[in-house]
Amino acid sequence: MNEPLQWGAESLWQQLEPLLPGLSVEVVARSASTNTALLERARVRVEPATDELVQVRKSVESAAFGRRAADVQPCLLVAEHQTGGRGRMGRVWQAAAGASLTFSLSLPMNPSDWSGLSLAVGVALADALESPGATGPVRIGLKWPNDLWLMDGADGATPGRKLGGILIETVMAGSTRLAVVGIGLNVLPQPLEELSSGYACLQELNTAASAPWALVQVSAPLVRALRDFERHGFAPFAEQFAARDLLRGRAITTSQANLREGVAQGVSAAGALRVQTDSGLHEVSSGEVSVRLDRGPDAPDTESPASC
């Protein structure tokens, strides 16, 4: 029988609460989707109460899950097993209990421009997971607009395999807009097949990696990155993204009818993907296209890490 995971939620809260006043840190054994859970909480309307720490009457995780019933305060919600994780463009996501880190962070945000947010999050995660003092080529690459890949081969000829994914959603809660940042990271090896993006896990980088370890590694850098993005936008992250840009210089295909294929040429100052075609240089924005490395027309539309 597997030992229960030790998350150290209180210690994590003590570390993060000064960065996000009012934060709650919660770990549940099972959730359909941590992003959906936090989005639903933000939409709950309750009668005024004297005790702000009241139990949620209706929740996607559990009818008896206790916390503030409806608030716009920051929340870090971790699911040990996510049963209905969602990816972009309606893709299917696969995960086994305990083999992935799946969590969502909700917080009020008011940036002047939301463009490039998923890229900034990707930079924060990759920098946190790959030791800053490591020598040799970059191991974690970023695939525009929201994926982390483990690079195969120092020459860059082999693009690598998918390590994690990001799903960002927003919701209005009264006069406040909440950003819900969902993260899925593969931690342990899994016998998954027919994945168009391949499968990579954190134990390939660190044999001692676990889901709680990964959460500790990425949570504070993620919070700092979100605050930096809110103040300064994508600009502070552009150079770091370029150093990990998986697509740059590669032939790609997109879902845009008027831009089916081309060669990726990095991203713009706002984080838009730049694509060189026979007709010139074009820019595509996050959320409008699905970009994939060329792996053949018969590759299945199934991806590996559990998302949010």
N, C-alpha and C positions, 0 to 999 in steps of 0.2 A: 504493500500500500504506500502511495506517495506521501511524503511529508507535506503538511500544509504550508503554503507560502507565507513567509513572514514579511509583511509590507512596511512595518514601522510607520504607520500613518501619522501617529502623533509627532514623531520626530520630523517627518516630512512637513507637517503643518507648521511646526515651530520654525523651520527653515524658510518656508515660503510666505507665511502670513505677513512678515514685515514688507515683502515685496508687493503683496496683494492684500491689503487690509480687508478684513471681513471674509477671508477665504474659508471654505470648508473643504476637507479632504475626506473622501469616502471610498471604500472598497466594498464591492458586492461580489458574491460568488458567481452570479449569472446575470446577464442583461441581454436583451435582444439587440440593443444599440445604445451605446452611451451618448452619442450625439442626439438621438431621438429623445432619450430620457431628459436631457438638459433642455432641449427645445420645448418639450411638453411642460416642464416645470415653469419655464419662463412665461408660458401662456395661461397658467393656472390663476384663476381669480378667486380670492377668498374674502370673507368679511373681515373688517378691521379687528385685530385681536391684541390683547395686552402682552401676550407671550409670543415673541417672534419665532421661537423654536418650537414649532408645532408639527404634527405628523401629516405627511402628504396623504390625502384621501384617495387620490388616483395617481398611480405612477406606473410607468412601463416596467420597472424592475420588480416591484412588490407592493401589494396593497398595504403592507405594514412597514414600509421603509421610512424611518423617521429622520426628518431634517426640517429646515424651514419650508413651510408649505409653498410659498410663492415669493421669490425674491430675485433681485437682479445683482446679488452679490456674487463674487467669483466662486466657482466650485470646480474642484478636480475630482472627477468620477472615474474610478478604475473598475473594470470588470475582469474577473479571473477567467471567465469563459463568456465570450460574446457569440450569441446564437444567430443573430441576424444582421451582421455587420454590412454596412453599405459602402460602396465605392462610387467613383464618378461614373457618369454615363450608364448607370444601371447594371454595372458589372457584378458578377458573382464573386464572392470572397470566401476563402476557405481557411479554417483554423481549427486546431484541436485544443481542448481545455489544457491550460497551463503551458502551452507551447508558444504563446504570443503575449506581448504586452499590448493591451487595448485600453485606451483611456481617452477622455475628452476633458478639455478645460474650457469653461465658460467664463467670460469676463466682459464688463462694459468696455467698449472701444469707440473712439471718435476720431479716426485719422482723417486728414484732409483728402487722402486718396487711398483706396483699398488695393490698388493695383500692385501686384507683386507680393502680396502677403504670404501666399503658400510657398513662394520661393524663399522668403526670409525665414519661415518656419523650417523649411528643409535645411537651410544653412545652419541654423541653430542646432538641429538634431544631429546632423552629420559631424559638426565640429565637436559636439559633446560626446559622441560615441567613438570617434576616432581620436586616439591619443594625440594631443598637440605636439608632443615630443617625438612622435614616431618618425622614423626615417624611411626613405624610399617613396615610391609613387603613392598618390592618393588611392585609398581602397574604397571609400564610399563616394559614389557619384550621385548626382542629382539629375533626374530625368524630368524635364519640364512637363507639366507645371507642378506635380505634387508627389513624386515618387523618389524613394531612396533605393539605389542599387549597389550591390557589392561587385566591384570591378574584378574581372578575370583577366590576368595577364598584364605584365608591365608595359607591353607595347601598345596597348589600347585597341588591338585588332578585334578582340572579343569584348562585346559590350558589357557582359556580366549578367547578373541575375537579381531579381527584385528582393529587396530587404524590408521595405516598409512603404507605407502610404499615408497621405494626409488628406483629410476632408474638412473643409471650412465652410460653415454655414452661419448665417446671421438671422436674428429675429428681433422685432421691436417689442419691448416690454414697457408699456406706458410711453414715456418720452425718452427712454433709454434704448440704444441698440446694443444687443449682446452678440459677441462673436463666440461661436462654439467651435473650438479647434480640436478635431478628432485625430488621433494618432494610432496607427497599427504597426507594430514592429515584430518581425519574426525573431524568436529567441532560440528555440530548440529545433533540431532537425525534424522534419516531418516527411513521411512517405507520400508526397503528393505528386500526381502525374498530370500530363496534358495541360501544363501551364505555359501559356504563350510567352510569359516573361521569365520563366525559370523560377527557382526558389533558392534563396540565400537566408542565412540566419546569423544572429549575433555570436553564437558559439564558434563560428568560423573565424571571428576576430579575437574572441576571448573565450576560452574553453570553460571558464567559470561563470559566464554570463547567465543571469536569470532575469525573469520579468521584474522583480523588485529592484534588482541592481540597475537595470536599464531605466526604470522610472526615476531613481535617485540621480542617475547620470544626466537625464534630459530635462527634468522638470524645472529647475531653476534657470538654466540657459534658455528654455522656452519662454518662461515668464519675462526674462530680461529682453529677449528679442521682440516679444509682442509690445512691450513698453517702448522700446527703441523705435519700432516701426510706427507706432502711434504718433511719436514726436517727429520722426524724420523721414518716414516712408521707406521705400526700397533702397535708396541710394547707399546707405551704410553697408548693405549686404551684397551689392553688385559685384565687387571684386571677389569676394569669397564664393559667390555662386559661380562666377566664370571659372574659378579654379577647379570646380567639381562638375562643370557642365558636361553631362553625358552625351548630349545630342550634337554639340558643336562640331561642324565639319562632316556630319553623317547624313546619308540619304534617309529621308523620312517620308511617311505618308500622313495625311491629315483627313479628317472627316468633312472638311469644307469642300463643297461641290466645285468651287472655282479655284481651289488650291489643293489639288489631290496629292502632289508630291513635289519635293524639292530638296535642298540641302540646308540644314539648320546652320545659322550664322550667329549663334549667341542670342542674347536678349537685349531689349532696348532699356533705356534709363527707367522706364516704368514697369519693366518685367515682361513685356510682350515678346513672344518668340519671333525672331527674324528668320525668314525663309527665303533663300535665293532660288528663283525659278528662271526659266528661259525668258519670261516677260519682265524680270526685274526682281528687286528686293521687296518682300511683303512682310507685314507684321500681323500676328494673330494674338488675340488677347486670351487670358486665362478664362476657362469656362466655356469658350466658344468652339473648341476643337478637341479632338482626341488624337494625340500624336503617339505613334508607336515606332519602334525600330523595325526595319524590314526583317521579318522572320518567315516569310512565305505566306501565300494566300490562304492556306488551310489551317493556320494556327488558331486554336480555340480562343474565345473571348472570355477567359477565366483567369483570375489573378490570385496571388497566393496569400498575402498577409491579411489577417483580420483587421478590418477598418472600423469605422465608428458608427 
